[in-house]
Amino acid sequence: MHNQQDSPIEVFTLPVNSDSRGDLTAIDFSELEMNPRRVFWVRNIPIGTTRGQHFHKLCNQLLVCMNGSVKINISLPNGIRFSDTLIQNSAVFLPANHFVEYTFLDSDSELLVLADQFFDPRDVFTIEDWEAGIK
């Protein structure tokens, strides 16, 4: 993967158990750096469309590529930038206070997001907020 040396961000592959009945992929919540309280997914997005483009001050997230591929760009508060492509069954942990944007690279791309906070619009900040130093 393309993990920058000083970046705490890491893309990892989820284990897939396959047999004649199909594939099973599991996420063990005890291994996460958070306790999920909300789950949502993003799909049916036109190729090349960028979503996200915000950060959460309090909410940690696990981004899981369920299908296709999704380009992830993350900016850390210390100025380090991280970029990688999630493919099916890969994931990245996104700590709070990290700006993220993701671009859908395939017509069948699907991104599952596990969040450790319920949605609160007061916790969502834009690129303008990021550039103004609201971190």
Backbone as CSV, one residue per row, in Angstrom:
resi,resn,N_x,N_y,N_z,CA_x,CA_y,CA_z,C_x,C_y,C_z
1,MET,0.836,-1.183,0.000,0.000,0.000,0.000,0.882,1.249,0.000
2,HIS,0.258,2.416,-0.001,1.001,3.665,-0.110,0.999,4.450,1.191
3,ASN,1.166,3.779,2.299,1.149,4.430,3.594,2.441,5.226,3.790
4,GLN,2.308,6.540,3.989,3.481,7.359,4.212,4.123,6.957,5.541
5,GLN,5.429,7.063,5.633,6.185,6.547,6.770,5.742,7.130,8.101
6,ASP,5.463,8.422,8.161,5.109,9.062,9.423,3.611,9.045,9.707
7,SER,2.834,8.453,8.849,1.381,8.491,8.984,0.881,7.363,9.876
8,PRO,-0.026,7.684,10.808,-0.630,6.629,11.625,-1.759,5.912,10.884
9,ILE,-2.106,6.388,9.695,-3.187,5.793,8.905,-2.662,4.536,8.218
10,GLU,-3.469,3.482,8.262,-3.048,2.214,7.652,-4.236,1.538,6.991
11,VAL,-4.054,1.132,5.761,-5.059,0.335,5.062,-4.780,-1.123,5.380
12,PHE,-5.827,-1.864,5.680,-5.636,-3.281,5.964,-6.694,-4.099,5.233
13,THR,-6.384,-5.359,5.012,-7.275,-6.276,4.317,-8.037,-7.097,5.333
14,LEU,-9.331,-7.191,5.139,-10.163,-8.004,6.021,-10.079,-9.462,5.581
15,PRO,-10.050,-10.387,6.526,-9.968,-11.803,6.154,-11.257,-12.282,5.498
16,VAL,-11.098,-13.039,4.433,-12.242,-13.607,3.716,-12.179,-15.120,3.874
17,ASN,-13.269,-15.693,4.338,-13.387,-17.146,4.452,-14.287,-17.608,3.320
18,SER,-13.726,-18.422,2.432,-14.463,-18.866,1.241,-14.632,-20.374,1.251
19,ASP,-15.788,-20.800,0.798,-16.019,-22.213,0.536,-17.057,-22.309,-0.588
20,SER,-17.573,-23.478,-0.833,-18.492,-23.675,-1.958,-19.794,-22.886,-1.812
21,ARG,-20.083,-22.405,-0.592,-21.318,-21.644,-0.364,-21.124,-20.148,-0.562
22,GLY,-19.859,-19.706,-0.747,-19.595,-18.285,-0.944,-18.542,-17.755,0.010
23,ASP,-18.523,-16.451,0.154,-17.514,-15.766,0.973,-18.147,-15.196,2.238
24,LEU,-17.389,-15.215,3.322,-17.794,-14.600,4.571,-16.641,-13.736,5.056
25,THR,-16.918,-12.473,5.293,-15.920,-11.537,5.821,-16.492,-10.956,7.105
26,ALA,-15.699,-10.952,8.162,-16.175,-10.466,9.455,-15.238,-9.399,10.001
27,ILE,-15.819,-8.492,10.764,-15.051,-7.496,11.506,-15.314,-7.766,12.976
28,ASP,-14.269,-8.041,13.727,-14.397,-8.281,15.158,-14.302,-6.936,15.869
29,PHE,-15.400,-6.472,16.452,-15.427,-5.151,17.075,-14.415,-5.025,18.210
30,SER,-14.047,-6.130,18.832,-13.066,-6.056,19.922,-11.681,-5.659,19.411
31,GLU,-11.460,-5.794,18.110,-10.170,-5.432,17.536,-10.131,-4.000,17.019
32,LEU,-11.265,-3.290,17.069,-11.315,-1.914,16.598,-10.859,-0.952,17.684
33,GLU,-10.408,0.206,17.255,-9.998,1.252,18.187,-11.191,2.130,18.566
34,MET,-12.387,1.590,18.413,-13.607,2.342,18.687,-14.747,1.378,18.939
35,ASN,-15.838,1.887,19.486,-17.048,1.100,19.681,-18.112,1.639,18.737
36,PRO,-18.406,0.922,17.648,-19.379,1.415,16.670,-20.754,1.640,17.286
37,ARG,-21.370,2.779,16.912,-22.716,3.116,17.365,-23.643,3.371,16.184
38,ARG,-23.040,3.507,14.995,-23.826,3.835,13.807,-23.136,3.209,12.596
39,VAL,-23.921,2.753,11.637,-23.373,2.214,10.397,-24.173,2.791,9.236
40,PHE,-23.471,3.110,8.154,-24.143,3.541,6.937,-23.282,3.137,5.761
41,TRP,-23.852,3.141,4.565,-23.086,2.801,3.376,-23.427,3.775,2.271
42,VAL,-22.460,3.914,1.367,-22.575,4.824,0.229,-22.396,3.976,-1.024
43,ARG,-23.370,4.056,-1.928,-23.319,3.244,-3.138,-24.104,3.925,-4.239
44,ASN,-24.051,3.353,-5.435,-24.718,3.926,-6.617,-24.208,5.335,-6.910
45,ILE,-22.924,5.525,-6.739,-22.281,6.822,-6.966,-21.637,6.783,-8.353
46,PRO,-21.845,7.807,-9.174,-21.203,7.824,-10.499,-19.670,7.767,-10.392
47,ILE,-19.042,7.070,-11.340,-17.573,6.971,-11.385,-16.970,8.372,-11.363
48,GLY,-15.941,8.542,-10.544,-15.230,9.815,-10.467,-15.821,10.810,-9.485
49,THR,-16.964,10.483,-8.895,-17.590,11.383,-7.930,-16.821,11.343,-6.609
50,THR,-16.564,12.509,-6.049,-15.883,12.621,-4.758,-16.902,12.975,-3.683
51,ARG,-16.850,12.240,-2.578,-17.734,12.462,-1.428,-16.862,12.714,-0.209
52,GLY,-17.500,12.887,0.914,-16.779,13.179,2.147,-16.499,14.661,2.196
53,GLN,-15.255,15.026,1.977,-14.805,16.418,1.961,-15.185,17.132,3.254
54,HIS,-14.936,16.448,4.363,-15.218,17.015,5.670,-14.416,16.257,6.727
55,PHE,-14.500,16.730,7.950,-13.947,15.988,9.074,-14.899,16.098,10.248
56,HIS,-14.741,15.175,11.177,-15.527,15.171,12.406,-14.585,15.469,13.566
57,LYS,-15.008,16.337,14.433,-14.169,16.679,15.576,-14.135,15.543,16.604
58,LEU,-15.234,14.804,16.719,-15.330,13.777,17.757,-15.473,12.355,17.232
59,CYS,-15.971,12.188,16.031,-16.347,10.872,15.525,-15.183,10.153,14.845
60,ASN,-14.905,8.928,15.297,-13.961,8.025,14.625,-14.762,7.151,13.678
61,GLN,-14.140,6.745,12.568,-14.846,5.922,11.596,-13.943,4.818,11.060
62,LEU,-14.559,3.730,10.678,-13.894,2.669,9.936,-14.541,2.652,8.568
63,LEU,-13.730,2.891,7.517,-14.205,2.895,6.140,-13.872,1.547,5.520
64,VAL,-14.880,0.840,5.035,-14.704,-0.500,4.484,-15.202,-0.506,3.044
65,CYS,-14.344,-0.905,2.112,-14.760,-1.045,0.719,-15.431,-2.404,0.562
66,MET,-16.720,-2.374,0.284,-17.490,-3.608,0.141,-17.427,-4.161,-1.276
67,ASN,-17.233,-3.244,-2.247,-17.221,-3.658,-3.645,-16.512,-2.584,-4.455
68,GLY,-15.933,-2.971,-5.579,-15.267,-1.995,-6.449,-13.997,-1.450,-5.822
69,SER,-13.751,-0.158,-6.061,-12.578,0.488,-5.487,-12.881,1.962,-5.223
70,VAL,-12.261,2.464,-4.161,-12.507,3.824,-3.710,-11.168,4.458,-3.340
71,LYS,-10.852,5.590,-3.952,-9.625,6.339,-3.642,-9.880,7.159,-2.384
72,ILE,-9.014,7.007,-1.381,-9.148,7.699,-0.103,-8.024,8.718,0.034
73,ASN,-8.366,9.954,0.365,-7.381,10.988,0.682,-7.688,11.501,2.083
74,ILE,-6.683,11.459,2.952,-6.842,11.878,4.336,-5.761,12.907,4.651
75,SER,-6.149,14.008,5.280,-5.202,15.009,5.760,-5.202,14.960,7.281
76,LEU,-4.011,14.866,7.850,-3.864,14.795,9.291,-3.614,16.185,9.856
77,PRO,-3.937,16.410,11.125,-3.743,17.732,11.731,-2.295,18.228,11.672
78,ASN,-1.320,17.312,11.629,0.092,17.723,11.602,0.584,18.035,10.188
79,GLY,-0.331,18.059,9.213,0.035,18.415,7.850,0.366,17.240,6.957
80,ILE,0.526,16.058,7.527,0.822,14.868,6.724,-0.425,14.479,5.944
81,ARG,-0.226,14.099,4.703,-1.335,13.656,3.858,-1.149,12.171,3.545
82,PHE,-2.258,11.475,3.491,-2.266,10.044,3.218,-3.205,9.794,2.045
83,SER,-2.786,8.938,1.133,-3.624,8.602,-0.010,-3.441,7.133,-0.341
84,ASP,-4.537,6.448,-0.602,-4.468,5.048,-0.991,-5.789,4.688,-1.658
85,THR,-5.825,3.521,-2.246,-7.048,3.037,-2.870,-7.531,1.822,-2.104
86,LEU,-8.782,1.887,-1.653,-9.392,0.738,-1.019,-9.999,-0.128,-2.109
87,ILE,-9.758,-1.416,-2.012,-10.393,-2.373,-2.909,-11.287,-3.268,-2.061
88,GLN,-12.059,-4.110,-2.711,-12.986,-4.969,-1.979,-12.290,-5.675,-0.826
89,ASN,-12.932,-5.648,0.343,-12.461,-6.274,1.579,-11.246,-5.587,2.194
90,SER,-11.006,-4.320,1.832,-9.971,-3.568,2.538,-10.642,-2.435,3.295
91,ALA,-9.948,-1.952,4.319,-10.530,-0.951,5.200,-9.449,-0.015,5.719
92,VAL,-9.891,1.135,6.229,-8.982,2.091,6.849,-9.692,2.692,8.058
93,PHE,-8.958,2.823,9.154,-9.480,3.481,10.348,-9.224,4.972,10.209
94,LEU,-10.264,5.773,10.368,-10.180,7.220,10.248,-10.431,7.845,11.622
95,PRO,-9.369,8.287,12.297,-9.563,8.924,13.600,-10.282,10.262,13.456
96,ALA,-10.924,10.682,14.524,-11.560,12.001,14.553,-10.515,13.063,14.238
97,ASN,-10.988,14.182,13.716,-10.143,15.343,13.431,-9.163,15.099,12.288
98,HIS,-9.544,14.234,11.355,-8.775,13.984,10.144,-9.686,14.262,8.953
99,PHE,-9.286,15.185,8.092,-10.079,15.531,6.919,-10.036,14.379,5.924
100,VAL,-11.190,14.012,5.360,-11.243,12.886,4.423,-12.073,13.248,3.199
101,GLU,-11.630,12.737,2.075,-12.452,12.755,0.869,-12.214,11.430,0.168
102,TYR,-13.264,10.925,-0.477,-13.122,9.656,-1.178,-13.801,9.750,-2.534
103,THR,-13.129,9.132,-3.520,-13.596,9.165,-4.902,-13.904,7.742,-5.344
104,PHE,-15.078,7.563,-5.926,-15.518,6.253,-6.372,-14.958,5.971,-7.764
105,LEU,-14.195,4.870,-7.883,-13.463,4.571,-9.112,-14.173,3.598,-10.036
106,ASP,-15.172,2.892,-9.540,-15.901,1.908,-10.342,-17.395,2.138,-10.173
107,SER,-18.181,1.724,-11.172,-19.628,1.934,-11.109,-20.288,1.114,-10.002
108,ASP,-19.643,0.030,-9.581,-20.233,-0.815,-8.537,-19.577,-0.618,-7.165
109,SER,-18.818,0.462,-7.000,-18.138,0.708,-5.724,-19.146,0.956,-4.604
110,GLU,-18.855,0.366,-3.444,-19.680,0.532,-2.259,-18.762,0.740,-1.062
111,LEU,-19.067,1.739,-0.252,-18.275,2.042,0.938,-19.170,1.928,2.160
112,LEU,-18.792,1.053,3.080,-19.491,0.873,4.345,-18.728,1.670,5.397
113,VAL,-19.448,2.415,6.234,-18.805,3.236,7.259,-19.377,2.878,8.624
114,LEU,-18.502,2.526,9.556,-18.879,2.308,10.948,-18.397,3.532,11.725
115,ALA,-19.279,4.132,12.513,-18.952,5.345,13.256,-19.180,5.110,14.744
116,ASP,-18.350,5.753,15.574,-18.503,5.567,17.013,-19.360,6.658,17.665
117,GLN,-19.982,7.510,16.849,-20.882,8.552,17.337,-22.148,8.533,16.488
118,PHE,-23.256,8.942,17.081,-24.462,9.169,16.292,-24.246,10.425,15.470
119,PHE,-24.938,10.565,14.342,-24.739,11.728,13.497,-25.159,12.999,14.231
120,ASP,-24.282,13.987,14.184,-24.548,15.300,14.766,-23.985,16.333,13.796
121,PRO,-24.832,17.115,13.126,-24.324,18.085,12.145,-23.365,19.111,12.758
122,ARG,-23.410,19.281,14.078,-22.479,20.218,14.733,-21.061,19.647,14.830
123,ASP,-20.905,18.349,14.515,-19.594,17.696,14.554,-18.976,17.577,13.166
124,VAL,-19.645,18.083,12.134,-19.168,17.990,10.754,-18.596,19.341,10.334
125,PHE,-17.330,19.317,9.856,-16.652,20.536,9.449,-16.145,20.395,8.021
126,THR,-16.153,21.472,7.274,-15.812,21.475,5.851,-14.335,21.767,5.619
127,ILE,-13.932,21.755,4.351,-12.560,22.097,3.984,-12.248,23.542,4.368
128,GLU,-13.226,24.400,4.254,-13.003,25.800,4.647,-12.714,25.898,6.141
129,ASP,-13.430,25.116,6.940,-13.169,25.077,8.383,-11.778,24.529,8.649
130,TRP,-11.414,23.464,7.908,-10.090,22.841,8.071,-8.993,23.863,7.775
131,GLU,-9.130,24.546,6.633,-8.105,25.524,6.232,-8.055,26.718,7.172
132,ALA,-9.189,27.038,7.826,-9.226,28.142,8.789,-8.655,27.732,10.140
133,GLY,-8.326,26.461,10.290,-7.690,26.012,11.521,-8.635,25.501,12.579
134,ILE,-9.876,25.193,12.214,-10.808,24.622,13.175,-10.522,23.127,13.225
135,LYS,-9.789,22.721,14.237,-9.395,21.315,14.347,-9.649,20.799,15.729
